Amino acid sequence: MTQALAGFNANGIVLATDSRATRYTEQGEQEFLSVEKLYPIGTHMAVLSGGSGLSVPLSLALRHQLIRREGLMDIEELVAFCLDFLSRGYGQHLERHSPDREGLRRIYFILAGFFPELPPPGYRLFLLGSEEGELPLRRMEIGNVVVMPRNMGMEVRLSRALAQNGPLDEILKMSRDFLEKMAGIEDVVGPPFFCATLTREDGYQEMSL
């Protein structure tokens, strides 16, 4: 499982995630490993993925495609392209594999970016995903905050902090503290944690907290 957080205010975007992934041996035993789930796309976009382990290679493939097309699509074309590309990749995977373990059919992607064609502040989040292997992937309606899996308490705290337009590093530290707390509760959440900010001025910046 992935525990992920994303949000934005007038100062920019914050992104945070754990790195724990789960796999099963031939004997059906659960094993944990660490994988990176947060990647920049060019200078002013990023993708954060979770759910099925397939989300990571699909994110990397999508990243490659979007870098090649940077600046060639408006925002709606971009989202439509991502939905089509990710749906085709996930569909091909399901044709070859039929996961029956609980939760292995869930897959989601958080796209984050600064888009100068939008009204100020120009930041936007998109949540694309599938809960139970439904195809095609769908665009889920969200505002300026995403916590996946959902945690209402953290969503409220993150929303309030962003609404106060506080410094991004302070909001990111709060997000990391939440990840550490969840790692102490859930064995499917674990370090290392990956955190980043994305602003108009500095683009994507990995943060060490």
N, C-alpha and C positions, 0 to 999 in steps of 0.2 A: 504494500500500500504506500501511497505517497501522501504526505501532509504538505499542502501548498497554500501560500497566501499571496495575494496581489491586490494592489490598490493604488489610487492616484488622487492627487489634489492639484492645486495650481502650481506647486513646486516641482512636480514630477511623479514618477511611478516607483513603487517599491515592489520587489519580488523576493520571495523566500521559500525555500523548500528543504526537506530532508533528502537523504540519498539512499535510504534503505529499500532494497528490492527483495522479493521472495521467489524462490524456485523450489521445485520438488524433485527429489531423487527418484530413481526407478523403484525404490522401495516405498515411495510415498512419503518420505520424511521431508520436513520443511527445512530449508537452508536460507540463510540471509547473506546478501552481498551488497556492496555499495556501488551505485551508479550515479553519474551526473545526469540531472534531469532539466537543467536550466541552461539555455544557450542563446547567445546574441545572434541576431540576424542583421547583418550590416551594422550600422552605427546607431540606429534609432528604433530598432524593433528587437523583440525577444520572444522565445517560445518556452513554455514550462509545461511538462507533460506528466501524466500520472495514470494510475490504473494498471492495465495490462502492460507487461514488460515490453510488448511490441511498440509502445508509445515512444520509447527512446530512439530506436532506429528510424521510426517514421518521422520523428522530429528532426533528426539529422538530415534525412532525405528531403523533407520540406524546406529546411534551412538552405540546402544547396540550390533548390529550385528557385526560391525567393530571391536569393542573392543574385542569381543570373537575371532575374526579371526586375531588379530594383528600379523603381521610378517609372515602370511601364504600365502600372495598373492603378486605378483609383481605389478608394478604400472598399467599396462594395465589390468590385472585381477581385480584389485581394481576398476577401472573405470567401467569395464563391469559389475561387481557385483552391484555397486551402481546404474547404469542405470536400470538393471533388477529389483532390489529390489524396487526402487522408482517408476518405471513404473507400476509394479504390484499393489503397494499400491494405486497409483493415479487412476489406472483403476478400482479397486474395489470401490473406492469412487465415481467415475463417474457413475458406474452402479446403485448406490443407490441414487445419487443426480444429478440433471441436472441444474447447475447454469446458469441463464440467464442474470444476471447483468453484465454490461461491466467490464472487467478486472478480474472477479472472476475465469476465466479459466486459467489465467496465473499462472504458478508456476515455481520456479527456485531454484537451490541449488548451492552455491559456495563451493567447496571443496578446502581446502588449506592445504599444508603440506610440511614437509621437508622429502626428500627421498634420503637416502645416496647412493643408487645405481645410481642416476643420476649424470651427470657431475656437477662440482661446478657451482653455489653455492648450487644446490640441492633442490631449492624451486620450487613449482609449484602450479598453480591455475587451477581448472577445473570448467566450467560452464555447468551445466546440467539443462534442462528445457523443457517447453512446453508453447507456446504462447496462443493457443486457444483450449486446451484440446486434442491436438494431442497425439497419443500413437504409439509407445513407446516414452518416453522422449528422447531427443537427446543431444549429446555433442556439444556444440557451440564453435567454434574456437575463442580463445582469446589469448592475449599475457600476459604481466606481470601486466596488470591493468584491473580492472572491476569496472564500476559504473553502478548500476542498481536502477531504470530506468536510461537509458543513459543520460548523461549530457556532451556534447562535451567539454565545457569549463573546467569542473572539470577533465575530463579525461586528457586533455592536461596539466593542472597544476600538477596533480598527477604524470603523466608520467615524467615531467621535474624534479620534486622533487626527484623521485626515481632514475632517471638517474644520478643525482648529488651525489648519495650515502650519503645523509644526514642522521642524526640520526633518528631512527624510531619514537622516541617520538615526534619530531618536525613534521614529516610527519603525524603522527596520530592526532596531534593537528590541523593541517590544515584540515584534514578530518572531525574532530568534528566540527570545525567552519563552514564547509560546511553544515553539518547536521543541525546545529542551524539556519543557513540562510534559508534552505529549510523548516524548521519547521515554520518559520515566513511567508513563502509564501504559503505553501500547508497545508491544515488542516488535510490531511491524513498522514502527517509526524510529529512525535512528540517525546519528551523525555519520559523516560530517554534514554540516548544513551549508547550503549555498544561498547567498544573498546578493542582491544587486539593486542599483537605482538606474533610472533612465530619465534623462532630462533633455530639454531642447538644447541647452548650452553644451553639455558634456557628453550627451549620448549615453550609451550603455556603460556602466561602471560596476565591476564586481567589488563587493565590500567585504572587508575582513573585520569581524566583530568579536 
